Amino acid sequence: MAYAEKYHVQGGGIIREIVFGMNDGIVSIFALLAGIAGARVGPQQILITLLAATIAGALSMAAGEYLSSKSARNYIESEIHKERLEVKLCPDIEREEIRHIYTKKGFSGEVLDQIVATITKDPELWVKEMVIEELGTAEIEQESELKGVIIIFVSFMGGAMFPTLPYMVLQFLGGETLFWVATFVTFFGLFLVGALKKVVTGQNWIKSGLEMLIAGTLAFLASYGIGLLVGVSV
């Protein structure tokens, strides 16, 4: 049986995945752009490289999300199965665990006895309480792996589009101009994605946006410098 708990902010998990997926996409592809542009690679070769890296990165992130979510689901399912067996095979010990849990929460006397009796009367509720106390959650969302894979894939692609899209539609600008247009578009994207983190962290959106912009700029400068060195040495 799958147990579900309500969150204080509905959809908070989805928003978190979108923000951090976009964060990975924009920073990694922007750093790649800086490196290959610094090496004086042509616009068409840059576009091919960025598209390939975007698809590969999105697939890699999606695969990682799938494996991570599946492992977490399997672990929780295993713990639920284990607790069911323990409740069935050694109920006295498990009942004392419930009593100990609620004693630590401040209950005592008849109220504590009533709580223990109520919980241990329902095997599923009993198991749920044990798993929540031991894992911090007993939630298993149906189809969570597929949902997470889609969200991470799309959000990574969305973030990667800030440095990539100018190369897709503005090839006529030429190499140097196109690079700086893509750079300024990506600076805007970095601030925007950073500001969106406010939804997850509660941090001031301007501060969050500036932090993201600074982090992305440092990655840009490091990659661009490496690209210049490589371009000179070739």
C-alpha positions in Angstrom: 0.0 0.0 0.0 1.3 3.5 -0.9 1.2 6.1 1.8 0.9 9.7 0.9 1.5 12.8 3.0 0.4 16.4 2.3 2.9 19.1 1.8 2.6 22.6 3.2 3.2 23.9 -0.4 1.5 21.9 -3.0 3.7 21.1 -5.9 6.8 22.1 -4.0 8.8 19.1 -5.1 8.0 19.7 -8.8 9.0 23.3 -8.6 12.3 22.3 -6.9 13.1 19.8 -9.7 12.3 22.4 -12.4 14.5 25.1 -10.8 17.5 22.8 -10.3 17.1 21.1 -13.6 17.2 24.5 -15.3 20.1 25.5 -13.1 22.2 22.5 -14.3 21.2 23.1 -17.9 22.1 26.8 -18.1 25.4 26.6 -16.2 26.8 23.5 -17.8 25.9 24.6 -21.4 27.0 28.2 -20.8 30.4 27.0 -19.5 30.7 24.8 -22.5 29.9 27.7 -24.9 32.5 29.9 -23.2 35.2 27.3 -23.5 34.7 26.5 -27.2 34.0 30.1 -28.1 37.3 31.1 -26.3 39.1 28.5 -28.5 37.7 30.4 -31.6 35.5 27.6 -32.9 33.1 28.7 -35.7 29.4 29.4 -35.0 28.1 26.3 -36.8 30.4 24.0 -35.0 29.4 25.7 -31.7 25.7 25.1 -32.4 26.3 21.4 -33.2 28.3 21.1 -30.0 25.8 22.9 -27.8 22.9 20.8 -29.2 24.7 17.6 -28.7 25.7 18.5 -25.2 22.2 19.7 -24.4 20.6 16.4 -25.5 23.4 14.3 -23.8 23.1 16.3 -20.6 19.4 16.1 -20.4 19.4 12.4 -21.0 22.1 11.9 -18.4 20.2 14.0 -15.8 17.0 12.1 -16.6 18.7 8.7 -16.3 20.2 9.8 -12.9 16.8 11.0 -11.7 15.2 7.7 -12.7 17.7 5.6 -11.0 17.7 7.8 -7.9 13.9 7.8 -7.6 13.6 4.1 -8.3 16.2 3.3 -5.6 14.4 5.5 -3.1 11.1 3.8 -3.9 12.5 0.4 -3.6 14.1 1.3 -0.2 10.8 2.6 1.2 8.9 -0.4 -0.1 11.5 -2.7 1.6 11.2 -0.9 4.9 7.4 -1.0 4.8 7.6 -4.8 4.1 10.0 -5.2 6.9 7.8 -3.3 9.4 4.8 -5.4 8.4 6.7 -8.6 9.2 7.9 -7.2 12.5 4.3 -6.1 13.5 3.0 -9.5 12.7 5.8 -11.6 14.2 6.7 -9.5 17.3 3.8 -7.2 18.1 4.7 -6.7 21.8 8.1 -5.3 20.9 6.6 -3.0 18.2 3.8 -1.9 20.5 6.4 -0.8 23.0 8.2 1.1 20.3 5.0 3.0 19.6 4.6 3.7 23.3 8.2 5.0 23.5 7.7 7.2 20.4 4.7 8.9 21.9 6.2 9.1 25.3 9.1 11.1 23.8 6.4 13.4 22.3 5.1 14.3 25.7 2.1 11.9 26.1 1.6 9.9 29.3 -1.1 8.1 31.3 -4.5 7.3 29.9 -3.9 9.5 26.9 -0.8 7.6 25.9 -2.6 4.3 26.4 -5.4 5.4 24.2 -3.0 6.6 21.4 -1.1 3.3 21.5 -4.3 1.3 21.5 -5.8 3.2 18.6 -2.6 3.0 16.5 -1.9 -0.7 17.1 -5.6 -1.6 16.4 -5.0 -0.8 12.7 -2.1 -2.8 11.3 -1.6 -0.4 8.3 -1.7 2.7 10.5 0.8 0.9 12.8 3.2 0.2 10.0 2.9 3.7 8.7 3.7 5.2 12.0 6.8 3.0 12.4 8.1 3.8 8.9 7.5 7.6 9.3 9.4 7.6 12.6 12.3 5.6 11.2 12.6 7.2 7.7 10.9 10.6 8.2 8.5 9.7 5.4 6.4 6.8 4.3 5.4 8.3 0.9 5.5 6.3 -2.3 4.2 8.3 -5.2 2.7 6.4 -8.1 4.6 6.9 -11.4 7.1 9.2 -9.6 10.0 7.9 -11.7 8.4 8.8 -15.0 7.2 12.2 -13.8 10.7 13.0 -12.4 12.4 11.9 -15.6 10.2 14.2 -17.8 10.5 17.2 -15.5 14.3 17.0 -15.2 14.7 16.4 -19.0 12.5 19.3 -20.0 13.8 21.7 -17.4 17.5 20.9 -18.3 16.6 21.5 -21.9 14.9 24.8 -21.0 17.9 26.1 -19.1 20.2 25.0 -21.9 18.2 27.0 -24.4 19.4 30.4 -23.0 23.0 30.0 -24.5 21.9 27.7 -27.3 18.9 29.5 -28.8 20.8 32.5 -30.1 23.0 30.2 -32.1 19.9 28.5 -33.6 18.2 31.7 -34.8 20.9 34.4 -35.1 23.7 32.7 -37.1 23.7 35.6 -39.6 25.3 37.9 -36.9 28.7 36.2 -37.2 31.0 34.6 -34.7 32.1 37.4 -32.2 28.8 39.3 -32.2 26.7 36.1 -31.9 28.8 34.9 -29.0 28.3 38.1 -27.0 24.6 38.2 -27.8 24.3 34.6 -26.5 26.4 35.6 -23.5 24.1 38.5 -22.5 21.0 36.4 -23.1 22.5 33.8 -20.8 23.3 36.4 -18.1 19.7 37.3 -18.1 18.7 33.6 -17.9 21.1 33.1 -15.0 19.5 35.9 -13.0 16.0 34.6 -13.9 16.7 31.0 -12.9 18.4 32.3 -9.7 15.4 34.5 -8.9 13.1 31.4 -9.4 15.0 29.7 -6.6 13.1 32.0 -4.2 10.1 29.7 -4.6 12.2 26.9 -3.2 14.5 28.6 -0.7 12.4 31.6 0.4 15.4 33.8 -0.2 15.0 37.3 -1.5 14.7 37.0 -5.3 17.1 39.7 -6.1 19.8 38.3 -3.9 19.1 34.8 -5.2 19.3 36.0 -8.8 22.6 37.8 -8.2 24.1 34.8 -6.5 23.2 32.7 -9.5 24.5 35.3 -11.9 27.9 35.6 -10.1 28.3 31.8 -10.0 27.5 31.5 -13.7 29.9 34.4 -14.5 32.7 32.7 -12.6 32.1 29.4 -14.6 32.0 31.5 -17.8 35.3 33.2 -17.1 37.1 30.0 -16.1 35.9 28.2 -19.2 36.5 31.1 -21.5 40.1 31.4 -20.1 40.7 27.7 -20.7 39.4 28.0 -24.2 41.7 31.0 -25.0 44.7 29.0 -23.7 43.7 26.0 -25.8 43.1 28.1 -28.9 46.4 29.8 -28.6 48.3 26.5 -28.1 46.7 24.8 -31.1 
